[in-house]
Amino acid sequence: MFSSGNITEKLRIASFNCSGETVVDLYAGIGYLTLHYLVHAGASFVHACEQNPHAVNALRRNLELNGAAQRCQVHQGDNRQLSLCDVADRVNLGLIPSSEEGWPTACRLLKRETGGVLHIHQYVSSHPQKPNPALLLQNLCLQEVSDPSSPAWKATRESDTADSRESAPGLDRRAVKADWQAWSKAAACRIAALLLEIQGQPWRTHILHIEHVKAYAPHVDHIVLDLDCRPICVVMGTCLYVLETKVDISN
Ligand SMILES: C[S@@+](CC[C@H](N)C(=O)[O-])C[C@H]1O[C@@H](n2cnc3c(N)ncnc32)[C@H](O)[C@@H]1O
């Protein structure tokens, strides 16, 4: 279960401040993320769900070794059968290529009165376009683009090579990010609809952050969507958002 490429996500969780929070890790594995919530982020309690019995054994051992077993309940089995609801300030959905099968469970787990944050892992395919020469010609003088000392030439090179983690050389990174955003917006809408259906009241979902974990394959990226989900109080036809008491995520 070790993936060195996931280290940034583990460190990111370690940097969260989850004091006072109940977290549900729906796909706990041997506890890489569960342990970071407990040991570094200071979560009050974690419910760790895992269906693989070998992983569960290792998870229990890791909790003991890290002195965190008292603050963690392990739920062995398929998390879709979990009877818990209305407990979570935060739900981690660390299943790839997609955790979509766990979205209804996550919606049921969020605290009904105050809501919480979902961390949704997903592999997203991108279809970045090579720079279109016709468009380039429209916007820039060809002579300028072919002159390495010109700002226009520099601009095209920067868009070609910016952050190789996010796009292959020669491809437009902004187009890749647009794909992540499009997926995230669709996920936010889907989850708002699920929350309405499952919780029986309207909720507002809001994209807090999209984290790039790693490039999984050419044009396929592992991202995590941090989605803030809050119930909306409807008072005489007016929508009031429940105040977000704590949003502690960088960017
Ligand atoms: C990709 S691993 C990730 C584990 C952990 N999040 C990590 O980063 O190390 C996904 C884990 O989810 C477990 N899993 C998949 N579907 C599940 C389900 N429906 N209920 C409970 N566990 C499940 C698998 O057994 C596996 O251990």
Ligand as a Chemical Component Dictionary entry (heavy atoms), coordinates in Angstrom:
data_LIG
# 
_chem_comp.id                   LIG 
_chem_comp.type                 NON-POLYMER 
_chem_comp.pdbx_formal_charge   0 
_chem_comp.three_letter_code    LIG 
# 
loop_
_chem_comp_atom.comp_id 
_chem_comp_atom.atom_id 
_chem_comp_atom.alt_atom_id 
_chem_comp_atom.type_symbol 
_chem_comp_atom.charge 
_chem_comp_atom.model_Cartn_x 
_chem_comp_atom.model_Cartn_y 
_chem_comp_atom.model_Cartn_z 
_chem_comp_atom.pdbx_ordinal 
LIG C1  C1  C 0  -6.021  2.880  -2.318 1  
LIG S1  S1  S 1  -6.180  2.160  -0.715 2  
LIG C2  C2  C 0  -5.867  3.652  0.153  3  
LIG C3  C3  C 0  -5.690  3.514  1.612  4  
LIG C4  C4  C 0  -5.313  4.806  2.323  5  
LIG N1  N1  N 0  -6.293  5.876  2.059  6  
LIG C5  C5  C 0  -3.900  5.224  1.959  7  
LIG O1  O1  O 0  -3.709  6.307  1.415  8  
LIG O2  O2  O -1 -2.973  4.476  2.239  9  
LIG C6  C6  C 0  -7.929  1.919  -0.605 10 
LIG C7  C7  C 0  -8.363  1.048  0.541  11 
LIG O3  O3  O 0  -9.788  1.071  0.597  12 
LIG C8  C8  C 0  -10.272 -0.209 0.910  13 
LIG N2  N2  N 0  -11.656 -0.271 0.393  14 
LIG C9  C9  C 0  -12.067 -0.220 -0.890 15 
LIG N3  N3  N 0  -13.409 -0.249 -0.973 16 
LIG C10 C10 C 0  -13.867 -0.306 0.302  17 
LIG C11 C11 C 0  -15.174 -0.340 0.881  18 
LIG N4  N4  N 0  -16.282 -0.318 0.115  19 
LIG N5  N5  N 0  -15.289 -0.385 2.215  20 
LIG C12 C12 C 0  -14.170 -0.396 3.005  21 
LIG N6  N6  N 0  -12.908 -0.364 2.520  22 
LIG C13 C13 C 0  -12.749 -0.316 1.183  23 
LIG C14 C14 C 0  -9.301  -1.158 0.208  24 
LIG O4  O4  O 0  -9.301  -2.433 0.834  25 
LIG C15 C15 C 0  -7.975  -0.412 0.394  26 
LIG O5  O5  O 0  -7.315  -0.827 1.571  27 
# 
loop_
_chem_comp_bond.comp_id 
_chem_comp_bond.atom_id_1 
_chem_comp_bond.atom_id_2 
_chem_comp_bond.value_order 
_chem_comp_bond.pdbx_ordinal 
LIG C1  S1  SING 1  
LIG S1  C2  SING 2  
LIG S1  C6  SING 3  
LIG C2  C3  SING 4  
LIG C3  C4  SING 5  
LIG C4  N1  SING 6  
LIG C4  C5  SING 7  
LIG C5  O1  DOUB 8  
LIG C5  O2  SING 9  
LIG C6  C7  SING 10 
LIG C7  O3  SING 11 
LIG C7  C15 SING 12 
LIG O3  C8  SING 13 
LIG C8  N2  SING 14 
LIG C8  C14 SING 15 
LIG N2  C9  SING 16 
LIG N2  C13 SING 17 
LIG C9  N3  DOUB 18 
LIG N3  C10 SING 19 
LIG C10 C11 SING 20 
LIG C10 C13 DOUB 21 
LIG C11 N4  SING 22 
LIG C11 N5  DOUB 23 
LIG N5  C12 SING 24 
LIG C12 N6  DOUB 25 
LIG N6  C13 SING 26 
LIG C14 O4  SING 27 
LIG C14 C15 SING 28 
LIG C15 O5  SING 29 
# 
